[in-house]
Every structure is written in structure tokens, then in C-alpha cells.
């Protein structure tokens, strides 16, 4: 499957259906080997201290995880409804640079198999933001996926 085309599709979905993505300047950087990388400019996501705003970090990481799930579902040739059910974030260090988030799906392939066989799955996806060569923020989110019925 052409992941460049899928990344463009994902970016279009975010641009058209997730107004917050546009406000935060969130863009897809790459999707390789089950790893989705996104970025957003610091200037659009600052707090009163001039560092990354915690609410932006939560949203960026939650949406990046959702995007990784979307891409994996599409790579499997499936069409599913995707829901962010719960999330938790840990802020380890301040961020003084553009925000770059990663979601690694490489250990979650079994969930795509479960989605294919049962029509649904619930999974936990982790994302990280690195700054100054260390983990600055780590997000863990629960997501639900349910295959769309084609007979409707």
C-alpha cells in the first residue's frame, strides 16, 4: 500500500474534520515501519511561559495515536470507525522547540488481526514527544475500532 498517499489522506481528514489540527498547525511528517511522526510549530502551541502548552501536547499526542491507528487500518485494507476512549499524559520536561510526536504501532499488529476477525478491537497506543534529545512528554491512550458495515 502507498503510505505517502495514505498520509495525504490522513492530513486531508485532519484539515477538513479536525479544526483543532489546523489551529495547532499539526502535520504528518512520515509513516514508516509502523511509526507515525507528526509535528506542530511551537509558536501556535505556547503557554504564558513561552513553552509548549500542556493542552496542545495532549491533543497532538492523542491525535497522532488516532492517526497511527487510522493508517494501520487502511494499510490492512479495512474501513473502521475509530474512537479515542481515554488518555493519560506525563510531562517530564518543558518543550522550547517545535513539537514532534511519534506513535509506534509495531507491537500492536495483533489488534488489526482481531479487528479483521471479530469486527472490533480495543487497544492502548503510546506516543512520545522528544525535546533536547530526551522524552519530554509521554501519552497513553485507549482507542476503539469497529469495522463499518458495507450493507448499509
TAGISUL-V442869 format. One record per pair of residues at least 4 apart in sequence whose C-alpha atoms are under 8 Angstrom apart, sorted by sequence separation. I is the first residue (numbers start at 0). J is the second residue. D is the distance in whole Angstrom. If there is no record, write none. Layout:
# TAGISUL-V442869
i:I j:J d:D
i:I j:J d:D
This chain:
# TAGISUL-V442869
i:1 j:5 d:7
i:2 j:6 d:6
i:3 j:7 d:6
i:4 j:8 d:6
i:5 j:9 d:6
i:6 j:10 d:6
i:7 j:11 d:6
i:8 j:12 d:6
i:9 j:13 d:6
i:10 j:14 d:6
i:11 j:15 d:6
i:12 j:16 d:6
i:13 j:17 d:5
i:14 j:18 d:7
i:17 j:21 d:7
i:18 j:22 d:7
i:19 j:23 d:6
i:20 j:24 d:6
i:21 j:25 d:6
i:30 j:34 d:5
i:31 j:35 d:7
i:39 j:43 d:8
i:40 j:44 d:7
i:41 j:45 d:6
i:45 j:49 d:5
i:46 j:50 d:6
i:51 j:55 d:7
i:52 j:56 d:6
i:53 j:57 d:6
i:54 j:58 d:6
i:55 j:59 d:6
i:56 j:60 d:6
i:57 j:61 d:6
i:58 j:62 d:6
i:59 j:63 d:6
i:60 j:64 d:6
i:61 j:65 d:6
i:62 j:66 d:6
i:63 j:67 d:6
i:64 j:68 d:6
i:65 j:69 d:6
i:66 j:70 d:6
i:67 j:71 d:6
i:68 j:72 d:6
i:69 j:73 d:6
i:70 j:74 d:6
i:71 j:75 d:6
i:72 j:76 d:7
i:73 j:77 d:5
i:94 j:98 d:8
i:104 j:108 d:7
i:107 j:111 d:8
i:108 j:112 d:7
i:109 j:113 d:6
i:110 j:114 d:6
i:111 j:115 d:6
i:112 j:116 d:6
i:113 j:117 d:6
i:114 j:118 d:5
i:115 j:119 d:8
i:129 j:133 d:5
i:130 j:134 d:6
i:12 j:17 d:7
i:13 j:18 d:7
i:20 j:25 d:5
i:29 j:34 d:8
i:30 j:35 d:4
i:39 j:44 d:8
i:45 j:50 d:5
i:46 j:51 d:6
i:51 j:56 d:7
i:72 j:77 d:5
i:73 j:78 d:7
i:113 j:118 d:7
i:114 j:119 d:5
i:129 j:134 d:4
i:130 j:135 d:6
i:14 j:20 d:7
i:20 j:26 d:8
i:29 j:35 d:6
i:30 j:36 d:6
i:45 j:51 d:5
i:46 j:52 d:5
i:72 j:78 d:7
i:113 j:119 d:7
i:114 j:120 d:5
i:128 j:134 d:6
i:129 j:135 d:5
i:13 j:20 d:6
i:14 j:21 d:6
i:28 j:35 d:8
i:29 j:36 d:5
i:44 j:51 d:6
i:45 j:52 d:5
i:46 j:53 d:8
i:72 j:79 d:7
i:113 j:120 d:6
i:127 j:134 d:7
i:128 j:135 d:6
i:129 j:136 d:7
i:13 j:21 d:8
i:27 j:35 d:8
i:28 j:36 d:5
i:29 j:37 d:7
i:44 j:52 d:6
i:127 j:135 d:8
i:128 j:136 d:5
i:27 j:36 d:6
i:28 j:37 d:5
i:41 j:50 d:7
i:111 j:120 d:8
i:127 j:136 d:6
i:128 j:137 d:7
i:27 j:37 d:5
i:28 j:38 d:7
i:41 j:51 d:6
i:110 j:120 d:6
i:127 j:137 d:5
i:26 j:37 d:6
i:27 j:38 d:7
i:44 j:55 d:6
i:110 j:121 d:8
i:126 j:137 d:6
i:127 j:138 d:6
i:25 j:37 d:7
i:26 j:38 d:6
i:69 j:81 d:7
i:110 j:122 d:7
i:125 j:137 d:7
i:126 j:138 d:5
i:25 j:38 d:6
i:26 j:39 d:6
i:68 j:81 d:8
i:125 j:138 d:6
i:126 j:139 d:7
i:24 j:38 d:8
i:25 j:39 d:5
i:125 j:139 d:4
i:24 j:39 d:5
i:25 j:40 d:8
i:107 j:122 d:8
i:124 j:139 d:6
i:125 j:140 d:6
i:10 j:26 d:7
i:23 j:39 d:6
i:24 j:40 d:6
i:65 j:81 d:7
i:123 j:139 d:7
i:124 j:140 d:5
i:10 j:27 d:6
i:23 j:40 d:7
i:65 j:82 d:8
i:123 j:140 d:5
i:124 j:141 d:6
i:9 j:27 d:8
i:65 j:83 d:7
i:123 j:141 d:4
i:124 j:142 d:7
i:24 j:43 d:7
i:122 j:141 d:6
i:123 j:142 d:6
i:23 j:43 d:6
i:39 j:59 d:8
i:104 j:124 d:7
i:121 j:141 d:7
i:122 j:142 d:5
i:6 j:27 d:7
i:22 j:43 d:7
i:23 j:44 d:6
i:103 j:124 d:8
i:121 j:142 d:6
i:122 j:143 d:7
i:61 j:83 d:8
i:102 j:124 d:7
i:103 j:125 d:7
i:121 j:143 d:5
i:6 j:29 d:7
i:102 j:125 d:6
i:103 j:126 d:7
i:120 j:143 d:6
i:121 j:144 d:6
i:6 j:30 d:7
i:102 j:126 d:4
i:119 j:143 d:7
i:120 j:144 d:5
i:61 j:86 d:7
i:101 j:126 d:5
i:102 j:127 d:7
i:119 j:144 d:5
i:120 j:145 d:7
i:3 j:29 d:8
i:37 j:63 d:7
i:100 j:126 d:7
i:101 j:127 d:5
i:119 j:145 d:4
i:3 j:30 d:8
i:36 j:63 d:8
i:100 j:127 d:6
i:101 j:128 d:7
i:118 j:145 d:6
i:119 j:146 d:6
i:2 j:30 d:7
i:35 j:63 d:7
i:100 j:128 d:5
i:118 j:146 d:5
i:2 j:31 d:8
i:99 j:128 d:6
i:100 j:129 d:7
i:98 j:128 d:7
i:99 j:129 d:7
i:114 j:144 d:7
i:35 j:66 d:8
i:57 j:88 d:7
i:98 j:129 d:8
i:114 j:145 d:7
i:115 j:146 d:8
i:23 j:55 d:7
i:35 j:67 d:6
i:98 j:130 d:8
i:114 j:146 d:7
i:34 j:67 d:7
i:71 j:104 d:8
i:25 j:59 d:7
i:33 j:67 d:8
i:96 j:130 d:7
i:67 j:102 d:6
i:95 j:130 d:8
i:67 j:103 d:8
i:68 j:104 d:8
i:75 j:111 d:8
i:94 j:130 d:6
i:53 j:90 d:8
i:63 j:100 d:7
i:67 j:104 d:7
i:33 j:71 d:7
i:63 j:101 d:7
i:64 j:102 d:6
i:77 j:115 d:8
i:20 j:59 d:8
i:63 j:102 d:6
i:72 j:111 d:7
i:60 j:100 d:6
i:71 j:111 d:8
i:59 j:100 d:7
i:60 j:101 d:8
i:94 j:135 d:7
i:51 j:93 d:7
i:60 j:102 d:8
i:92 j:134 d:8
i:93 j:135 d:7
i:50 j:93 d:6
i:51 j:94 d:5
i:91 j:134 d:7
i:92 j:135 d:5
i:50 j:94 d:6
i:51 j:95 d:7
i:91 j:135 d:5
i:92 j:136 d:7
i:50 j:95 d:5
i:51 j:96 d:8
i:90 j:135 d:6
i:91 j:136 d:6
i:49 j:95 d:7
i:50 j:96 d:8
i:90 j:136 d:5
i:91 j:137 d:8
i:51 j:98 d:8
i:89 j:136 d:6
i:90 j:137 d:7
i:88 j:136 d:7
i:89 j:137 d:5
i:88 j:137 d:6
i:89 j:138 d:6
i:88 j:138 d:4
i:87 j:138 d:6
i:88 j:139 d:6
i:86 j:138 d:7
i:87 j:139 d:5
i:86 j:139 d:6
i:87 j:140 d:6
i:41 j:95 d:7
i:86 j:140 d:4
i:41 j:96 d:6
i:42 j:97 d:8
i:85 j:140 d:6
i:86 j:141 d:6
i:40 j:96 d:8
i:41 j:97 d:4
i:84 j:140 d:7
i:85 j:141 d:5
i:9 j:66 d:7
i:40 j:97 d:5
i:41 j:98 d:6
i:83 j:140 d:7
i:84 j:141 d:5
i:85 j:142 d:7
i:39 j:97 d:6
i:40 j:98 d:6
i:83 j:141 d:6
i:84 j:142 d:5
i:38 j:97 d:7
i:39 j:98 d:5
i:83 j:142 d:5
i:84 j:143 d:7
i:9 j:69 d:8
i:38 j:98 d:5
i:39 j:99 d:7
i:64 j:124 d:6
i:82 j:142 d:5
i:83 j:143 d:7
i:9 j:70 d:8
i:38 j:99 d:4
i:64 j:125 d:7
i:81 j:142 d:7
i:82 j:143 d:5
i:37 j:99 d:6
i:38 j:100 d:6
i:64 j:126 d:6
i:81 j:143 d:6
i:82 j:144 d:6
i:36 j:99 d:7
i:37 j:100 d:5
i:63 j:126 d:7
i:81 j:144 d:5
i:6 j:70 d:8
i:36 j:100 d:6
i:37 j:101 d:6
i:80 j:144 d:6
i:81 j:145 d:7
i:5 j:70 d:7
i:36 j:101 d:4
i:61 j:126 d:8
i:79 j:144 d:6
i:80 j:145 d:5
i:35 j:101 d:6
i:36 j:102 d:7
i:60 j:126 d:6
i:79 j:145 d:5
i:80 j:146 d:6
i:34 j:101 d:7
i:35 j:102 d:5
i:60 j:127 d:7
i:79 j:146 d:4
i:80 j:147 d:6
i:5 j:73 d:8
i:34 j:102 d:6
i:35 j:103 d:7
i:60 j:128 d:8
i:78 j:146 d:6
i:79 j:147 d:5
i:34 j:103 d:4
i:77 j:146 d:7
i:78 j:147 d:6
i:33 j:103 d:6
i:34 j:104 d:6
i:33 j:104 d:5
i:34 j:105 d:7
i:2 j:74 d:8
i:33 j:105 d:5
i:32 j:105 d:7
i:0 j:74 d:6
i:64 j:140 d:8
i:61 j:138 d:7
i:65 j:142 d:8
i:60 j:138 d:6
i:61 j:140 d:7
i:56 j:136 d:8
i:57 j:138 d:7
